[in-house]
Amino acid sequence: MSDTIKTLETDILVIGAGPAGLKAAETLAAAGQSVLVADAMPNPARKFLMAGRGGLNLTHSEALFDFIARYGEARGWLAPTIRQFDPQDLIEWCHALGEETFVGSSGRVFPKSFKASPLLRAWLKRLNEKGVAFALRHRFTDFDADGQAQFTTAEGPVSVKAKAIVLALGGASWPKLGSRGDWVATLQAHGIAIRPFLPSNMGVLVNWSDHIVPRFAGEPIKRVTLTHGKQVARGEAVLTQTGLEGGAIYALSASIRTALQTSPTTVLTLDLRPDMPEKILIERLQQPRGKASQSTFLHRAAGLAPIGIALLREACGGPLPQDALALARMIKALPVTLTGCAGLERAISSAGGIMRDAVDEHFMLKAMAGVFVCGEMLDWEAPTGGYLLQACFAQGYAAALGVTHWLNTPSAS
Ligand SMILES: Cc1cc2nc3c(=O)[nH]c(=O)nc-3n(C[C@H](O)[C@H](O)[C@H](O)COP(=O)(O)OP(=O)(O)OC[C@H]3O[C@@H](n4cnc5c(N)ncnc54)[C@H](O)[C@@H]3O)c2cc1C
């Protein structure tokens, strides 16, 4: 290891080889710039690959107006960016890399292979053909007095001289995949306003009794409707050692997180039989039970799976009511007390990051001319369903156009 600073030179330096950074690099290379992509990890796009494990949900097929509404408070800010590189553009981009797509029953769009690895392979090959260079195992630490990005590497410090820089350093979830928010203090020291990172699309904590965990941890609660405050989500949840996770929980995670910021607990309500009206359920539960055990009867009359019956028992903390009306009401509105949010280590994404006011309409930092930012490191959040990747791709594209615009503005550069 040497203390001499090695200097690299490129037109454009992109730091962060996730989807946002790679999209920016691709766009800038196509515009004729020499591009160097630096990343702290030994391989690019680790989180993108992980996203492909459970099925890479690239984007969503719903109408653009509804799509944009999913960004909640950030929708006004992100609308022009998403319209500029919209779900159809992302689908066509995927096709051009040789990966057909399909629309799942929920309207979500996936590559046919369902995975990220073939797509990433084809993408990296294309970037290579366009001359994009990579500097892996390079951890960005700061800018020097001339605005050159500084890195630590196993071989010693490296400095990169570039005409413009795109930061695409990700949020702070799943830190072991690379994005661990270690840049926050650095950018704050340069006067950039950053909202602290919080888990988003994360699991929730429940103080389960010792009865339920050994038998049901890891089991899905299928076809359930969850209600938290005014928010309703339908789908599947998974019971874990420490609480609940899964798509329907993630859909309510922002609302749950907000409630837990001002209260130590909050109640989630489960409808275990959302397709069966309460009246029918009562009639069925009034049928004679005969010699059947209560579990067998509940399964037969109400169609409850063992995990549903266990959740009813858990909520009662003792024997279940015998009365059909009381039982039906519990099945339709089972309260589960949540005691916290699972941490950033396993959250699908994060909320928080560089605040909207810190960037101009081209995603350039107002306090640092020539430095652009994109992707999950910015302060927006979205539910699962393809909205996260779509926004990262669209912002990578927008930041790249911003760089080109800035380089072509004589007074600016
Ligand atoms: C388990 C899981 C499943 C997911 N599934 C989906 C899905 O199906 N659909 C969907 O839309 N979204 C999904 N997501 C979310 C999606 O993967 C992210 O929103 C997306 O990867 C963020 O892209 P990004 O480019 O902003 O950041 P990242 O992908 O996090 O990339 C940031 C890069 O910056 C690098 N970096 C960070 N700090 C430094 C530093 N100091 N120096 C150098 N390099 C640094 C990191 O190593 C990393 O490579 C999933 C996420 C997870 C964890």
The ligand as a Gaussian input file, in Angstrom:
#p B3LYP/6-31G(d) Opt

LIG

0 1
 C      -34.127000      -7.914000      -1.397000
 C      -34.484000      -6.766000      -2.327000
 C      -35.402000      -6.954000      -3.350000
 C      -35.746000      -5.882000      -4.187000
 N      -36.632000      -6.106000      -5.207000
 C      -36.996000      -5.080000      -6.004000
 C      -37.886000      -5.276000      -7.092000
 O      -38.257000      -6.431000      -7.417000
 N      -38.306000      -4.182000      -7.807000
 C      -37.864000      -2.912000      -7.507000
 O      -38.295000      -1.962000      -8.159000
 N      -36.948000      -2.713000      -6.547000
 C      -36.506000      -3.756000      -5.785000
 N      -35.588000      -3.542000      -4.793000
 C      -35.028000      -2.182000      -4.614000
 C      -33.963000      -1.848000      -5.671000
 O      -33.050000      -2.918000      -5.790000
 C      -33.245000      -0.550000      -5.272000
 O      -34.216000       0.480000      -5.144000
 C      -32.200000      -0.141000      -6.306000
 O      -31.194000      -1.123000      -6.427000
 C      -31.541000       1.193000      -5.925000
 O      -30.693000       1.529000      -6.987000
 P      -29.525000       2.613000      -6.823000
 O      -28.746000       2.541000      -8.089000
 O      -30.081000       3.896000      -6.369000
 O      -28.635000       2.065000      -5.599000
 P      -27.934000       0.665000      -5.340000
 O      -28.500000      -0.398000      -6.189000
 O      -27.974000       0.488000      -3.875000
 O      -26.436000       0.924000      -5.826000
 C      -25.593000       1.827000      -5.136000
 C      -24.159000       1.458000      -5.418000
 O      -23.309000       2.426000      -4.819000
 C      -22.202000       1.783000      -4.249000
 N      -21.663000       2.609000      -3.154000
 C      -22.289000       3.018000      -2.036000
 N      -21.466000       3.758000      -1.283000
 C      -20.289000       3.841000      -1.946000
 C      -19.051000       4.509000      -1.703000
 N      -18.843000       5.230000      -0.603000
 N      -18.068000       4.394000      -2.626000
 C      -18.255000       3.666000      -3.763000
 N      -19.399000       3.014000      -4.048000
 C      -20.407000       3.108000      -3.148000
 C      -22.734000       0.467000      -3.758000
 O      -21.706000      -0.500000      -3.621000
 C      -23.754000       0.110000      -4.831000
 O      -23.196000      -0.702000      -5.848000
 C      -35.176000      -4.604000      -3.974000
 C      -34.246000      -4.425000      -2.957000
 C      -33.882000      -5.479000      -2.141000
 C      -32.878000      -5.269000      -1.035000

